[in-house]
Structure formats: C-alpha cells, structure tokens
Amino acid sequence: MSDLTILLIEDDAPMRRFLRASLSLSGHALIEATTGREGLAAAAAHPHPDIILLDLGLPDMDGLEVTERLREWTRTPIIVLSAREKEHDKVVALDAGADDYLTKPFSMAELLARIRVARRHVPGNGAKEESAFDFGDLKIDLGRRVVTRRGEEIRLTPIEFKLLATLVRNAGRVMTYQQLLKEVWGLRYASQKQYLHVYVGHLRHKLEEDPTRPRFLITDAGVGYRFKVD
C-alpha cells in the first residue's frame, strides 16, 4: 500500500496523538480536524485525502451527519472510529455511507488492515476491476460466472451467484443486511432479512468446508455479512 493522506476527524486529543504517531510510522500523512465543520472543509480542500477516519461523537455535529454530507459529493472511503458499540449504531453508520466501522479501543494492525481494504474499493484509483479471485481451494470467476472448489465446479442459482458476487466485490468489508437486500433483490425487499439468511445458508453449504464454522462467509451479528479475505 503506497503512502496515503489520511484525514482524521476526531476531537479526543489522546486518540489524535496515538493515531498521529502510529500512522506516521506506517508512512502516511495525517490531516487533523477536531469538529465536523473543520473535517468537511478539510475533505473538500485540494489535494483531497485518500481515506477519512471519522469519530461519531463530535462537538458540533454528529458524525452521521458528516458522513451523509460527505456522500453528497465524494466516494472517499470513510472508516468510522467510535466508542458506540451497539449494533444499531454500526448499521446506521454503514447505511449512511461509511465503508467500515471500528469500535474503540482497536489495534493499529486492525485499522491498517481496514484501510488497505477500503483503498481497494476506491473508484478510479488506477487499478482495473478484478473479475477473477483466488482464495486457495476456492476460485471465483465473476466474468465467466464460474465457481470451483478443488477444481470441481459448484453450481449456483442466479440469486446465489449475484449474492456471492456482491460480497466478493466488497471482500473484507461488512455489508449490511439492507445493502445486500437492495443490491441483490431490489429496494422493495430491503426489509426481508429472511431471504438473505436462507441464501447465505445455501452458499455456506456449497462453498464452505464446514458450514457451521465458515471461513469465507462471516456473520457480523446484527449488522450484516462479510466475505473474509486472509
């Protein structure tokens, strides 16, 4: 991962000091803002940041409002860093446009991993979109619509394939139930979680060595699903 310019919108001074030191050791440049308004202004300045790290509990406005306002004009990845650990808070932040959500306290290794994942999904970052993925024994070719495990083709229904393709294209990121339902089934099915649970179960039985202990199709309880990449 090349050096990045990271915008940190955070009012807690100890957290800013920790991230300033840690991110600089990883070779990244840090821009700091202590309020939502400062953060919005910094995000719009040139050159634009590559990643935005956002606290929700800001002194002048809620981080959710900052996220919504950013998403009116930019697709820069937003990773929420928050002490709010309820499932509802995670879902609302992700549905508002955040790319990921880390609950404080977190390890620097985990944050750097989430940053790497977020950068892979930036539109127009110079990398062509992948259509074939190799996960060891499991190989997924989205262009040819072929999935194999140990060389044996796995037959998927059109809905199963669409769900798998959505998760794989966002590999490493948690996708909320609502995001997946809208993408795979359409807007009118956005509240029909039972469809999603059933089809994820089907995929696990077809793709996983042990469906009860999935390696790839991971549940983020109360929030959604993530296609895990090592």
Secondary structure by P-SEA (a helix, b strand, c coil): ccccbbbbbcccaaaaaaaaaaaaaabbbbbbbccaaaaaaaaaccccccbbbbbcccccccaaaaaaaaacccccbbbbbcccccaaaaaaaaaacccccccccccaaaaaaaaaaaaaaccccccccccccccccbbbbccccccccccbbbbbcaaaaaaaaaaaaaccccccaaaaaaacccccccccaaaaaaaaaaaaaacccccccccccccccccccccccc
